[in-house]
Amino acid sequence: MGLLDSESGKRRLLCVEVPAIERYNEGRDPAFRIQVTRMGTALVLRYVLKPGHNRYSVETRLPSSYPIVPPETRVVTPLKHCPHLLEGQTLCLWRQGSTRETSRWDAARFTSVFAVLAAWRWLACYEIWHETGEWPLPEAK
Amino acid sequence: MDFRPLDELERKQLTNALRGNAEQGRVLLLDRRDTSFAGSADEVPDEEVISAIRSVPCHY
C-alpha cells in the first residue's frame, strides 16, 4: 500500500491521519502546530515540542509503506549523545521484534500523532537524563 | 542550544509522572498551547484526549 499513490493509502490519510493532525493542532500556538510536507513518496511532519524549558524541532517521516512500516522520528535540534538515540538523531522508539506488545508499532491502532506523543515522552526522558545521567524509564525486553 | 535544566522539584515531578505512565498507565498531560508538561492524572479529560499520553507504545 503506497501512502500517496494507492486508494487505501489516500483513504488512510484523509480519514485517519489528517483529522488526527487537525485535532492535535486545534487551540495550539502556531509555533507548536504540526506542519505536513511531501518529500517524494513520503510525508514529513514538522513540529516543535517543549517538555521542559527547552524547545526541540522534530521531524516525523511517514514512508510510502506507512502505516505498515512505522514512522521514523528525528530531532533536528542538536542533542548530546544519549541512550535510545540512533544515527542522524533518530529516536529509538519501537522494537518490532519485541514480544512485548507495547514495544511494537501497531498500524491498526496508532496514527502519526502517536509518534509525536512518543517523541514528547522521549524528550522528557532526555531532559532528565541530561541532568542526572540516568534514563528515567527501564528498557523493555 | 543553551540548555535550561529542570529544577529539582520539576525533575522529580516529571520523573514520577513518566514512571507512573509506564508502570501504572497514568496519563501524562501536556499544555494545550505549547506542549509543556502539565501534570499527570488517572483519567484523560475529554478535551485533552489528543494531547494526553497514555498508551503510546515505546520499547522502554
N, CA and C atoms of all chains as a GROMACS GRO file, in nm:
protein
  603
    1MET      N    1   0.085  -0.120   0.000
    1MET     CA    2   0.000   0.000   0.000
    1MET      C    3   0.088   0.125   0.000
    2GLY      N    4   0.077   0.208  -0.101
    2GLY     CA    5   0.151   0.333  -0.104
    2GLY      C    6   0.066   0.441  -0.040
    3LEU      N    7   0.127   0.516   0.048
    3LEU     CA    8   0.051   0.616   0.123
    3LEU      C    9  -0.009   0.721   0.031
    4LEU      N   10   0.066   0.759  -0.072
    4LEU     CA   11   0.020   0.868  -0.159
    4LEU      C   12  -0.025   0.822  -0.296
    5ASP      N   13   0.001   0.697  -0.330
    5ASP     CA   14  -0.031   0.654  -0.466
    5ASP      C   15  -0.123   0.532  -0.471
    6SER      N   16  -0.194   0.505  -0.365
    6SER     CA   17  -0.294   0.398  -0.370
    6SER      C   18  -0.422   0.448  -0.305
    7GLU      N   19  -0.533   0.387  -0.344
    7GLU     CA   20  -0.662   0.430  -0.288
    7GLU      C   21  -0.666   0.408  -0.138
    8SER      N   22  -0.613   0.292  -0.093
    8SER     CA   23  -0.617   0.264   0.051
    8SER      C   24  -0.527   0.361   0.128
    9GLY      N   25  -0.413   0.396   0.068
    9GLY     CA   26  -0.322   0.491   0.133
    9GLY      C   27  -0.386   0.629   0.145
   10LYS      N   28  -0.449   0.674   0.036
   10LYS     CA   29  -0.513   0.806   0.039
   10LYS      C   30  -0.629   0.808   0.138
   11ARG      N   31  -0.703   0.696   0.142
   11ARG     CA   32  -0.815   0.688   0.237
   11ARG      C   33  -0.763   0.697   0.380
   12ARG      N   34  -0.653   0.628   0.406
   12ARG     CA   35  -0.593   0.633   0.540
   12ARG      C   36  -0.556   0.778   0.575
   13LEU      N   37  -0.496   0.847   0.479
   13LEU     CA   38  -0.457   0.986   0.504
   13LEU      C   39  -0.578   1.074   0.534
   14LEU      N   40  -0.679   1.064   0.447
   14LEU     CA   41  -0.793   1.154   0.459
   14LEU      C   42  -0.883   1.122   0.578
   15CYS      N   43  -0.896   0.994   0.608
   15CYS     CA   44  -0.992   0.955   0.712
   15CYS      C   45  -0.930   0.938   0.850
   16VAL      N   46  -0.800   0.917   0.855
   16VAL     CA   47  -0.737   0.888   0.985
   16VAL      C   48  -0.630   0.992   1.020
   17GLU      N   49  -0.533   1.008   0.933
   17GLU     CA   50  -0.416   1.090   0.968
   17GLU      C   51  -0.448   1.240   0.972
   18VAL      N   52  -0.508   1.289   0.864
   18VAL     CA   53  -0.534   1.434   0.859
   18VAL      C   54  -0.627   1.479   0.972
   19PRO      N   55  -0.739   1.408   0.998
   19PRO     CA   56  -0.823   1.450   1.112
   19PRO      C   57  -0.748   1.447   1.245
   20ALA      N   58  -0.662   1.348   1.265
   20ALA     CA   59  -0.587   1.340   1.392
   20ALA      C   60  -0.492   1.459   1.404
   21ILE      N   61  -0.428   1.495   1.294
   21ILE     CA   62  -0.335   1.610   1.297
   21ILE      C   63  -0.412   1.740   1.318
   22GLU      N   64  -0.526   1.753   1.251
   22GLU     CA   65  -0.607   1.876   1.269
   22GLU      C   66  -0.651   1.889   1.414
   23ARG      N   67  -0.688   1.779   1.472
   23ARG     CA   68  -0.732   1.783   1.611
   23ARG      C   69  -0.616   1.818   1.705
   24TYR      N   70  -0.500   1.764   1.677
   24TYR     CA   71  -0.381   1.797   1.756
   24TYR      C   72  -0.352   1.946   1.748
   25ASN      N   73  -0.372   2.004   1.629
   25ASN     CA   74  -0.337   2.146   1.608
   25ASN      C   75  -0.438   2.243   1.667
   26GLU      N   76  -0.558   2.196   1.695
   26GLU     CA   77  -0.664   2.285   1.746
   26GLU      C   78  -0.621   2.353   1.876
   27GLY      N   79  -0.631   2.485   1.881
   27GLY     CA   80  -0.604   2.559   2.003
   27GLY      C   81  -0.457   2.568   2.040
   28ARG      N   82  -0.372   2.523   1.951
   28ARG     CA   83  -0.229   2.521   1.982
   28ARG      C   84  -0.163   2.648   1.927
   29ASP      N   85  -0.064   2.700   1.998
   29ASP     CA   86   0.011   2.815   1.946
   29ASP      C   87   0.068   2.779   1.809
   30PRO      N   88   0.066   2.872   1.714
   30PRO     CA   89   0.111   2.840   1.578
   30PRO      C   90   0.250   2.775   1.572
   31ALA      N   91   0.340   2.819   1.658
   31ALA     CA   92   0.477   2.764   1.654
   31ALA      C   93   0.482   2.617   1.693
   32PHE      N   94   0.377   2.568   1.757
   32PHE     CA   95   0.377   2.429   1.806
   32PHE      C   96   0.285   2.338   1.725
   33ARG      N   97   0.230   2.390   1.617
   33ARG     CA   98   0.142   2.306   1.534
   33ARG      C   99   0.225   2.216   1.442
   34ILE      N  100   0.165   2.106   1.404
   34ILE     CA  101   0.229   2.016   1.308
   34ILE      C  102   0.210   2.072   1.167
   35GLN      N  103   0.321   2.081   1.094
   35GLN     CA  104   0.318   2.120   0.952
   35GLN      C  105   0.350   1.995   0.870
   36VAL      N  106   0.271   1.970   0.769
   36VAL     CA  107   0.291   1.850   0.688
   36VAL      C  108   0.342   1.889   0.549
   37THR      N  109   0.450   1.826   0.505
   37THR     CA  110   0.501   1.849   0.370
   37THR      C  111   0.529   1.715   0.303
   38ARG      N  112   0.523   1.718   0.171
   38ARG     CA  113   0.552   1.598   0.094
   38ARG      C  114   0.698   1.598   0.054
   39MET      N  115   0.763   1.481   0.070
   39MET     CA  116   0.901   1.466   0.022
   39MET      C  117   0.907   1.338  -0.060
   40GLY      N  118   0.895   1.352  -0.191
   40GLY     CA  119   0.893   1.234  -0.277
   40GLY      C  120   0.770   1.151  -0.249
   41THR      N  121   0.792   1.026  -0.213
   41THR     CA  122   0.679   0.937  -0.184
   41THR      C  123   0.647   0.933  -0.035
   42ALA      N  124   0.714   1.017   0.041
   42ALA     CA  125   0.691   1.019   0.187
   42ALA      C  126   0.625   1.151   0.229
   43LEU      N  127   0.569   1.149   0.348
   43LEU     CA  128   0.521   1.273   0.410
   43LEU      C  129   0.608   1.301   0.532
   44VAL      N  130   0.634   1.429   0.556
   44VAL     CA  131   0.713   1.466   0.673
   44VAL      C  132   0.631   1.561   0.760
   45LEU      N  133   0.620   1.527   0.886
   45LEU     CA  134   0.554   1.613   0.985
   45LEU      C  135   0.664   1.690   1.057
   46ARG      N  136   0.653   1.823   1.057
   46ARG     CA  137   0.750   1.905   1.129
   46ARG      C  138   0.677   1.976   1.243
   47TYR      N  139   0.739   1.975   1.360
   47TYR     CA  140   0.672   2.032   1.476
   47TYR      C  141   0.775   2.064   1.584
   48VAL      N  142   0.729   2.135   1.684
   48VAL     CA  143   0.816   2.174   1.796
   48VAL      C  144   0.755   2.118   1.925
   49LEU      N  145   0.840   2.062   2.011
   49LEU     CA  146   0.796   2.011   2.141
   49LEU      C  147   0.876   2.079   2.251
   50LYS      N  148   0.810   2.094   2.366
   50LYS     CA  149   0.876   2.162   2.479
   50LYS      C  150   0.836   2.093   2.610
   51PRO      N  151   0.893   1.974   2.636
   51PRO     CA  152   0.852   1.902   2.757
   51PRO      C  153   0.896   1.970   2.886
   52GLY      N  154   1.005   2.047   2.880
   52GLY     CA  155   1.053   2.121   2.997
   52GLY      C  156   1.064   2.268   2.962
   53HIS      N  157   1.186   2.321   2.974
   53HIS     CA  158   1.206   2.463   2.942
   53HIS      C  159   1.266   2.483   2.804
   54ASN      N  160   1.301   2.375   2.737
   54ASN     CA  161   1.371   2.384   2.609
   54ASN      C  162   1.282   2.343   2.492
   55ARG      N  163   1.299   2.411   2.380
   55ARG     CA  164   1.222   2.378   2.259
   55ARG      C  165   1.305   2.289   2.168
   56TYR      N  166   1.241   2.187   2.113
   56TYR     CA  167   1.308   2.096   2.021
   56TYR      C  168   1.231   2.092   1.890
   57SER      N  169   1.303   2.113   1.779
   57SER     CA  170   1.242   2.094   1.648
   57SER      C  171   1.253   1.947   1.610
   58VAL      N  172   1.142   1.891   1.566
   58VAL     CA  173   1.135   1.746   1.544
   58VAL      C  174   1.071   1.721   1.407
   59GLU      N  175   1.115   1.612   1.343
   59GLU     CA  176   1.055   1.568   1.217
   59GLU      C  177   1.013   1.422   1.229
   60THR      N  178   0.893   1.392   1.187
   60THR     CA  179   0.848   1.254   1.179
   60THR      C  180   0.817   1.223   1.033
   61ARG      N  181   0.884   1.123   0.980
   61ARG     CA  182   0.869   1.087   0.839
   61ARG      C  183   0.778   0.966   0.827
   62LEU      N  184   0.676   0.980   0.743
   62LEU     CA  185   0.588   0.868   0.714
   62LEU      C  186   0.630   0.813   0.578
   63PRO      N  187   0.695   0.697   0.576
   63PRO     CA  188   0.742   0.644   0.447
   63PRO      C  189   0.624   0.600   0.361
   64SER      N  190   0.652   0.572   0.234
   64SER     CA  191   0.542   0.534   0.144
   64SER      C  192   0.472   0.408   0.192
   65SER      N  193   0.544   0.323   0.265
   65SER     CA  194   0.484   0.198   0.314
   65SER      C  195   0.418   0.215   0.452
   66TYR      N  196   0.412   0.338   0.501
   66TYR     CA  197   0.338   0.366   0.626
   66TYR      C  198   0.190   0.335   0.601
   67PRO      N  199   0.114   0.283   0.694
   67PRO     CA  200   0.145   0.258   0.835
   67PRO      C  201   0.197   0.118   0.865
   68ILE      N  202   0.216   0.035   0.759
   68ILE     CA  203   0.271  -0.098   0.786
   68ILE      C  204   0.412  -0.084   0.844
   69VAL      N  205   0.490   0.004   0.781
   69VAL     CA  206   0.622   0.037   0.836
   69VAL      C  207   0.604   0.156   0.931
   70PRO      N  208   0.658   0.150   1.052
   70PRO     CA  209   0.634   0.259   1.148
   70PRO      C  210   0.698   0.391   1.104
   71PRO      N  211   0.648   0.501   1.154
   71PRO     CA  212   0.710   0.631   1.123
   71PRO      C  213   0.848   0.640   1.187
   72GLU      N  214   0.929   0.727   1.129
   72GLU     CA  215   1.066   0.746   1.180
   72GLU      C  216   1.077   0.890   1.227
   73THR      N  217   1.127   0.908   1.349
   73THR     CA  218   1.130   1.042   1.407
   73THR      C  219   1.274   1.081   1.440
   74ARG      N  220   1.310   1.202   1.400
   74ARG     CA  221   1.444   1.254   1.434
   74ARG      C  222   1.429   1.395   1.493
   75VAL      N  223   1.522   1.426   1.583
   75VAL     CA  224   1.525   1.560   1.642
   75VAL      C  225   1.623   1.644   1.562
   76VAL      N  226   1.578   1.758   1.515
   76VAL     CA  227   1.664   1.847   1.435
   76VAL      C  228   1.755   1.929   1.527
   77THR      N  229   1.704   1.971   1.640
   77THR     CA  230   1.784   2.046   1.738
   77THR      C  231   1.899   1.958   1.788
   78PRO      N  232   2.022   2.011   1.789
   78PRO     CA  233   2.136   1.928   1.834
   78PRO      C  234   2.117   1.876   1.977
   79LEU      N  235   2.146   1.747   1.995
   79LEU     CA  236   2.136   1.682   2.126
   79LEU      C  237   2.272   1.629   2.167
   80LYS      N  238   2.288   1.605   2.297
   80LYS     CA  239   2.404   1.530   2.343
   80LYS      C  240   2.376   1.382   2.316
   81HIS      N  241   2.485   1.307   2.290
   81HIS     CA  242   2.462   1.164   2.265
   81HIS      C  243   2.410   1.098   2.392
   82CYS      N  244   2.309   1.017   2.379
   82CYS     CA  245   2.242   0.960   2.496
   82CYS      C  246   2.182   0.825   2.460
   83PRO      N  247   2.128   0.752   2.558
   83PRO     CA  248   2.063   0.625   2.527
   83PRO      C  249   1.945   0.645   2.432
   84HIS      N  250   1.914   0.543   2.356
   84HIS     CA  251   1.796   0.542   2.268
   84HIS      C  252   1.803   0.647   2.157
   85LEU      N  253   1.925   0.690   2.124
   85LEU     CA  254   1.943   0.785   2.015
   85LEU      C  255   2.028   0.718   1.908
   86LEU      N  256   1.975   0.713   1.786
   86LEU     CA  257   2.042   0.646   1.676
   86LEU      C  258   2.111   0.748   1.585
   87GLU      N  259   2.173   0.697   1.480
   87GLU     CA  260   2.243   0.784   1.386
   87GLU      C  261   2.147   0.888   1.328
   88GLY      N  262   2.199   1.009   1.307
   88GLY     CA  263   2.117   1.114   1.249
   88GLY      C  264   2.015   1.170   1.347
   89GLN      N  265   2.041   1.147   1.476
   89GLN     CA  266   1.950   1.192   1.583
   89GLN      C  267   1.809   1.134   1.568
   90THR      N  268   1.806   1.013   1.511
   90THR     CA  269   1.679   0.940   1.502
   90THR      C  270   1.650   0.876   1.637
   91LEU      N  271   1.525   0.885   1.679
   91LEU     CA  272   1.487   0.831   1.809
   91LEU      C  273   1.455   0.683   1.799
   92CYS      N  274   1.506   0.607   1.894
   92CYS     CA  275   1.475   0.465   1.901
   92CYS      C  276   1.344   0.452   1.980
   93LEU      N  277   1.236   0.430   1.910
   93LEU     CA  278   1.105   0.431   1.974
   93LEU      C  279   1.037   0.294   1.974
   94TRP      N  280   1.041   0.222   1.864
   94TRP     CA  281   0.969   0.096   1.855
   94TRP      C  282   1.068  -0.019   1.841
   95ARG      N  283   1.028  -0.135   1.882
   95ARG     CA  284   1.110  -0.255   1.862
   95ARG      C  285   1.017  -0.362   1.805
   96GLN      N  286   1.018  -0.371   1.672
   96GLN     CA  287   0.915  -0.453   1.604
   96GLN      C  288   0.929  -0.602   1.634
   97GLY      N  289   1.047  -0.649   1.670
   97GLY     CA  290   1.062  -0.790   1.700
   97GLY      C  291   1.031  -0.825   1.844
   98SER      N  292   0.994  -0.724   1.923
   98SER     CA  293   0.973  -0.749   2.065
   98SER      C  294   0.851  -0.836   2.089
   99THR      N  295   0.860  -0.917   2.194
   99THR     CA  296   0.745  -0.998   2.232
   99THR      C  297   0.649  -0.917   2.318
  100ARG      N  298   0.691  -0.800   2.358
  100ARG     CA  299   0.605  -0.716   2.441
  100ARG      C  300   0.523  -0.625   2.349
  101GLU      N  301   0.391  -0.633   2.362
  101GLU     CA  302   0.302  -0.561   2.271
  101GLU      C  303   0.328  -0.410   2.271
  102THR      N  304   0.354  -0.355   2.391
  102THR     CA  305   0.370  -0.210   2.398
  102THR      C  306   0.503  -0.162   2.340
  103SER      N  307   0.589  -0.254   2.301
  103SER     CA  308   0.716  -0.215   2.240
  103SER      C  309   0.704  -0.204   2.088
  104ARG      N  310   0.592  -0.245   2.034
  104ARG     CA  311   0.579  -0.252   1.889
  104ARG      C  312   0.483  -0.148   1.835
  105TRP      N  313   0.510  -0.102   1.715
  105TRP     CA  314   0.419  -0.015   1.643
  105TRP      C  315   0.304  -0.099   1.590
  106ASP      N  316   0.180  -0.056   1.614
  106ASP     CA  317   0.063  -0.130   1.569
  106ASP      C  318  -0.014  -0.043   1.470
  107ALA      N  319  -0.004  -0.079   1.343
  107ALA     CA  320  -0.064   0.003   1.236
  107ALA      C  321  -0.215   0.015   1.250
  108ALA      N  322  -0.277  -0.084   1.313
  108ALA     CA  323  -0.423  -0.081   1.324
  108ALA      C  324  -0.471   0.013   1.434
  109ARG      N  325  -0.383   0.047   1.526
  109ARG     CA  326  -0.428   0.124   1.643
  109ARG      C  327  -0.372   0.265   1.649
  110PHE      N  328  -0.259   0.289   1.585
  110PHE     CA  329  -0.189   0.415   1.608
  110PHE      C  330  -0.188   0.503   1.484
  111THR      N  331  -0.186   0.633   1.508
  111THR     CA  332  -0.173   0.731   1.400
  111THR      C  333  -0.039   0.802   1.414
  112SER      N  334  -0.011   0.888   1.320
  112SER     CA  335   0.115   0.962   1.326
  112SER      C  336   0.123   1.050   1.450
  113VAL      N  337   0.007   1.090   1.504
  113VAL     CA  338   0.009   1.172   1.626
  113VAL      C  339   0.065   1.092   1.745
  114PHE      N  340   0.046   0.960   1.742
  114PHE     CA  341   0.109   0.878   1.846
  114PHE      C  342   0.260   0.891   1.840
  115ALA      N  343   0.314   0.902   1.719
  115ALA     CA  344   0.459   0.917   1.705
  115ALA      C  345   0.504   1.052   1.764
  116VAL      N  346   0.421   1.154   1.747
  116VAL     CA  347   0.451   1.286   1.804
  116VAL      C  348   0.454   1.276   1.957
  117LEU      N  349   0.356   1.209   2.013
  117LEU     CA  350   0.348   1.197   2.159
  117LEU      C  351   0.461   1.108   2.213
  118ALA      N  352   0.498   1.006   2.135
  118ALA     CA  353   0.612   0.922   2.176
  118ALA      C  354   0.740   1.006   2.176
  119ALA      N  355   0.753   1.096   2.079
  119ALA     CA  356   0.871   1.184   2.074
  119ALA      C  357   0.872   1.276   2.196
  120TRP      N  358   0.755   1.325   2.235
  120TRP     CA  359   0.747   1.410   2.355
  120TRP      C  360   0.798   1.332   2.476
  121ARG      N  361   0.751   1.209   2.490
  121ARG     CA  362   0.793   1.130   2.607
  121ARG      C  363   0.944   1.103   2.603
  122TRP      N  364   0.995   1.076   2.482
  122TRP     CA  365   1.140   1.054   2.468
  122TRP      C  366   1.214   1.180   2.513
  123LEU      N  367   1.170   1.296   2.469
  123LEU     CA  368   1.238   1.421   2.503
  123LEU      C  369   1.226   1.453   2.652
  124ALA      N  370   1.116   1.417   2.714
  124ALA     CA  371   1.102   1.434   2.859
  124ALA      C  372   1.207   1.348   2.930
  125CYS      N  373   1.226   1.226   2.882
  125CYS     CA  374   1.331   1.140   2.939
  125CYS      C  375   1.469   1.202   2.917
  126TYR      N  376   1.489   1.260   2.799
  126TYR     CA  377   1.619   1.323   2.766
  126TYR      C  378   1.649   1.438   2.862
  127GLU      N  379   1.547   1.518   2.892
  127GLU     CA  380   1.568   1.633   2.982
  127GLU      C  381   1.616   1.584   3.120
  128ILE      N  382   1.562   1.473   3.165
  128ILE     CA  383   1.602   1.418   3.295
  128ILE      C  384   1.742   1.356   3.284
  129TRP      N  385   1.763   1.278   3.176
  129TRP     CA  386   1.896   1.217   3.156
  129TRP      C  387   2.005   1.325   3.149
  130HIS      N  388   1.976   1.436   3.086
  130HIS     CA  389   2.075   1.543   3.067
  130HIS      C  390   2.131   1.589   3.201
  131GLU      N  391   2.049   1.590   3.305
  131GLU     CA  392   2.092   1.638   3.436
  131GLU      C  393   2.142   1.527   3.527
  132THR      N  394   2.086   1.407   3.513
  132THR     CA  395   2.118   1.301   3.609
  132THR      C  396   2.210   1.194   3.551
  133GLY      N  397   2.216   1.184   3.418
  133GLY     CA  398   2.294   1.078   3.355
  133GLY      C  399   2.222   0.944   3.358
  134GLU      N  400   2.096   0.946   3.401
  134GLU     CA  401   2.020   0.820   3.412
  134GLU      C  402   1.890   0.832   3.333
  135TRP      N  403   1.868   0.735   3.244
  135TRP     CA  404   1.742   0.735   3.169
  135TRP      C  405   1.631   0.695   3.266
  136PRO      N  406   1.524   0.774   3.277
  136PRO     CA  407   1.430   0.751   3.387
  136PRO      C  408   1.340   0.630   3.374
  137LEU      N  409   1.334   0.571   3.253
  137LEU     CA  410   1.246   0.455   3.235
  137LEU      C  411   1.330   0.332   3.203
  138PRO      N  412   1.296   0.219   3.264
  138PRO     CA  413   1.371   0.097   3.234
  138PRO      C  414   1.340   0.049   3.094
  139GLU      N  415   1.436  -0.020   3.034
  139GLU     CA  416   1.416  -0.070   2.898
  139GLU      C  417   1.330  -0.196   2.900
  140ALA      N  418   1.237  -0.203   2.806
  140ALA     CA  419   1.154  -0.322   2.794
  140ALA      C  420   1.236  -0.433   2.727
  141LYS      N  421   1.195  -0.557   2.749
  141LYS     CA  422   1.265  -0.670   2.687
  141LYS      C  423   1.205  -0.698   2.550
  142MET      N  424   2.219   2.492   2.125
  142MET     CA  425   2.108   2.531   2.210
  142MET      C  426   2.158   2.552   2.353
  143ASP      N  427   2.122   2.664   2.414
  143ASP     CA  428   2.153   2.684   2.556
  143ASP      C  429   2.051   2.604   2.637
  144PHE      N  430   2.098   2.496   2.692
  144PHE     CA  431   2.006   2.406   2.763
  144PHE      C  432   1.971   2.464   2.899
  145ARG      N  433   1.842   2.478   2.924
  145ARG     CA  434   1.795   2.524   3.055
  145ARG      C  435   1.737   2.406   3.131
  146PRO      N  436   1.805   2.361   3.235
  146PRO     CA  437   1.760   2.239   3.303
  146PRO      C  438   1.635   2.260   3.389
  147LEU      N  439   1.567   2.149   3.416
  147LEU     CA  440   1.458   2.150   3.513
  147LEU      C  441   1.517   2.169   3.652
  148ASP      N  442   1.443   2.235   3.740
  148ASP     CA  443   1.492   2.239   3.878
  148ASP      C  444   1.457   2.106   3.945
  149GLU      N  445   1.504   2.090   4.067
  149GLU     CA  446   1.493   1.958   4.131
  149GLU      C  447   1.347   1.914   4.146
  150LEU      N  448   1.260   2.006   4.186
  150LEU     CA  449   1.118   1.970   4.204
  150LEU      C  450   1.054   1.933   4.070
  151GLU      N  451   1.083   2.014   3.969
  151GLU     CA  452   1.027   1.984   3.836
  151GLU      C  453   1.075   1.848   3.786
  152ARG      N  454   1.203   1.820   3.810
  152ARG     CA  455   1.259   1.693   3.763
  152ARG      C  456   1.194   1.576   3.836
  153LYS      N  457   1.171   1.590   3.966
  153LYS     CA  458   1.106   1.484   4.042
  153LYS      C  459   0.964   1.461   3.992
  154GLN      N  460   0.892   1.570   3.970
  154GLN     CA  461   0.752   1.557   3.924
  154GLN      C  462   0.745   1.489   3.788
  155LEU      N  463   0.835   1.529   3.698
  155LEU     CA  464   0.834   1.470   3.564
  155LEU      C  465   0.876   1.323   3.568
  156THR      N  466   0.977   1.293   3.649
  156THR     CA  467   1.022   1.153   3.662
  156THR      C  468   0.909   1.066   3.716
  157ASN      N  469   0.843   1.112   3.820
  157ASN     CA  470   0.733   1.034   3.878
  157ASN      C  471   0.620   1.015   3.778
  158ALA      N  472   0.592   1.119   3.701
  158ALA     CA  473   0.484   1.110   3.602
  158ALA      C  474   0.520   1.011   3.491
  159LEU      N  475   0.645   1.014   3.446
  159LEU     CA  476   0.688   0.920   3.340
  159LEU      C  477   0.681   0.776   3.391
  160ARG      N  478   0.725   0.755   3.514
  160ARG     CA  479   0.721   0.618   3.569
  160ARG      C  480   0.578   0.574   3.596
  161GLY      N  481   0.495   0.666   3.642
  161GLY     CA  482   0.353   0.632   3.662
  161GLY      C  483   0.286   0.596   3.531
  162ASN      N  484   0.325   0.664   3.425
  162ASN     CA  485   0.272   0.634   3.292
  162ASN      C  486   0.317   0.496   3.246
  163ALA      N  487   0.445   0.466   3.265
  163ALA     CA  488   0.499   0.340   3.216
  163ALA      C  489   0.452   0.221   3.299
  164GLU      N  490   0.440   0.241   3.430
  164GLU     CA  491   0.415   0.127   3.517
  164GLU      C  492   0.269   0.110   3.556
  165GLN      N  493   0.195   0.221   3.564
  165GLN     CA  494   0.055   0.211   3.609
  165GLN      C  495  -0.044   0.265   3.510
  166GLY      N  496   0.002   0.307   3.394
  166GLY     CA  497  -0.089   0.359   3.292
  166GLY      C  498  -0.147   0.495   3.324
  167ARG      N  499  -0.083   0.568   3.417
  167ARG     CA  500  -0.132   0.704   3.444
  167ARG      C  501  -0.107   0.792   3.322
  168VAL      N  502  -0.189   0.895   3.311
  168VAL     CA  503  -0.186   0.979   3.191
  168VAL      C  504  -0.091   1.096   3.211
  169LEU      N  505  -0.008   1.122   3.111
  169LEU     CA  506   0.075   1.243   3.109
  169LEU      C  507  -0.005   1.353   3.041
  170LEU      N  508  -0.016   1.468   3.106
  170LEU     CA  509  -0.091   1.578   3.048
  170LEU      C  510   0.004   1.684   2.993
  171LEU      N  511  -0.029   1.732   2.873
  171LEU     CA  512   0.053   1.834   2.807
  171LEU      C  513  -0.027   1.963   2.796
  172ASP      N  514   0.042   2.076   2.814
  172ASP     CA  515  -0.024   2.204   2.795
  172ASP      C  516  -0.072   2.213   2.650
  173ARG      N  517  -0.197   2.254   2.636
  173ARG     CA  518  -0.259   2.258   2.504
  173ARG      C  519  -0.185   2.352   2.407
  174ARG      N  520  -0.133   2.462   2.460
  174ARG     CA  521  -0.076   2.563   2.371
  174ARG      C  522   0.066   2.530   2.327
  175ASP      N  523   0.150   2.487   2.422
  175ASP     CA  524   0.293   2.476   2.387
  175ASP      C  525   0.355   2.341   2.422
  176THR      N  526   0.275   2.242   2.454
  176THR     CA  527   0.317   2.104   2.482
  176THR      C  528   0.402   2.089   2.608
  177SER      N  529   0.408   2.194   2.693
  177SER     CA  530   0.487   2.176   2.816
  177SER      C  531   0.415   2.080   2.911
  178PHE      N  532   0.490   2.020   3.000
  178PHE     CA  533   0.436   1.923   3.095
  178PHE      C  534   0.334   1.989   3.186
  179ALA      N  535   0.217   1.927   3.199
  179ALA     CA  536   0.110   1.988   3.278
  179ALA      C  537   0.059   1.894   3.387
  180GLY      N  538   0.137   1.794   3.422
  180GLY     CA  539   0.097   1.706   3.532
  180GLY      C  540   0.057   1.568   3.483
  181SER      N  541  -0.001   1.491   3.574
  181SER     CA  542  -0.047   1.357   3.537
  181SER      C  543  -0.180   1.331   3.606
  182ALA      N  544  -0.252   1.232   3.556
  182ALA     CA  545  -0.386   1.204   3.609
  182ALA      C  546  -0.420   1.057   3.585
  183ASP      N  547  -0.522   1.009   3.653
  183ASP     CA  548  -0.566   0.871   3.631
  183ASP      C  549  -0.646   0.858   3.503
  184GLU      N  550  -0.721   0.963   3.470
  184GLU     CA  551  -0.807   0.958   3.352
  184GLU      C  552  -0.778   1.077   3.262
  185VAL      N  553  -0.808   1.063   3.134
  185VAL     CA  554  -0.786   1.172   3.039
  185VAL      C  555  -0.910   1.260   3.033
  186PRO      N  556  -0.896   1.391   3.060
  186PRO     CA  557  -1.011   1.481   3.038
  186PRO      C  558  -1.049   1.478   2.890
  187ASP      N  559  -1.178   1.482   2.858
  187ASP     CA  560  -1.224   1.470   2.719
  187ASP      C  561  -1.154   1.569   2.627
  188GLU      N  562  -1.141   1.693   2.675
  188GLU     CA  563  -1.088   1.797   2.587
  188GLU      C  564  -0.937   1.782   2.564
  189GLU      N  565  -0.873   1.694   2.642
  189GLU     CA  566  -0.728   1.678   2.629
  189GLU      C  567  -0.689   1.545   2.567
  190VAL      N  568  -0.787   1.475   2.514
  190VAL     CA  569  -0.759   1.337   2.474
  190VAL      C  570  -0.652   1.329   2.366
  191ILE      N  571  -0.643   1.428   2.280
  191ILE     CA  572  -0.546   1.423   2.172
  191ILE      C  573  -0.408   1.466   2.220
  192SER      N  574  -0.401   1.533   2.334
  192SER     CA  575  -0.271   1.580   2.384
  192SER      C  576  -0.214   1.490   2.493
  193ALA      N  577  -0.300   1.414   2.556
  193ALA     CA  578  -0.254   1.335   2.669
  193ALA      C  579  -0.182   1.209   2.621
  194ILE      N  580  -0.092   1.163   2.703
  194ILE     CA  581  -0.016   1.043   2.668
  194ILE      C  582  -0.055   0.932   2.764
  195ARG      N  583  -0.111   0.828   2.710
  195ARG     CA  584  -0.143   0.716   2.795
  195ARG      C  585  -0.086   0.587   2.736
  196SER      N  586  -0.133   0.551   2.618
  196SER     CA  587  -0.099   0.418   2.565
  196SER      C  588  -0.002   0.426   2.450
  197VAL      N  589   0.077   0.532   2.446
  197VAL     CA  590   0.174   0.545   2.338
  197VAL      C  591   0.277   0.432   2.349
  198PRO      N  592   0.295   0.357   2.242
  198PRO     CA  593   0.389   0.245   2.250
  198PRO      C  594   0.533   0.293   2.251
  199CYS      N  595   0.616   0.219   2.316
  199CYS     CA  596   0.757   0.253   2.320
  199CYS      C  597   0.830   0.134   2.378
  200HIS      N  598   0.957   0.118   2.347
  200HIS     CA  599   1.024  -0.003   2.394
  200HIS      C  600   1.094   0.015   2.527
  201TYR      N  601   1.079   0.130   2.592
  201TYR     CA  602   1.135   0.145   2.726
  201TYR      C  603   1.028   0.203   2.816
   0.00000   0.00000   0.00000
